[in-house]
Amino acid sequence: MNVGDIITRPLLTIPPGATLIDAAKVMVENNLGLLVICDAEDKTKVAGVISERDIIKSIVSGKLLNAPVAEVSTKHVVTVKANSEVA
């Protein structure tokens, strides 16, 4: 079985300049807890991920909701190809 065989939802992405509130709105509208951040110049490359927890931690640490997601995202992301074996 491949990774692509078990993926049930389309990938939703957000640009690195989008705000924390933008990310939160997309998450709520799509019932998601994490979004992939695309590279600003090459939309096929992953620049990071932003999660609900990242947003909450950034608010608690004093970030404003209009801060860009790139400031608080996880940048070192491990990825796999859809045709990779699950095992």
Secondary structure, DSSP 8 states (H G I E B T S, - for coil): -BHHHH--S---EE-TTSBHHHHHHHHHHHT-SEEEEE-SS-TTSEEEEEEHHHHHHHHHTT--TTSBGGGTSB-------TTSB--
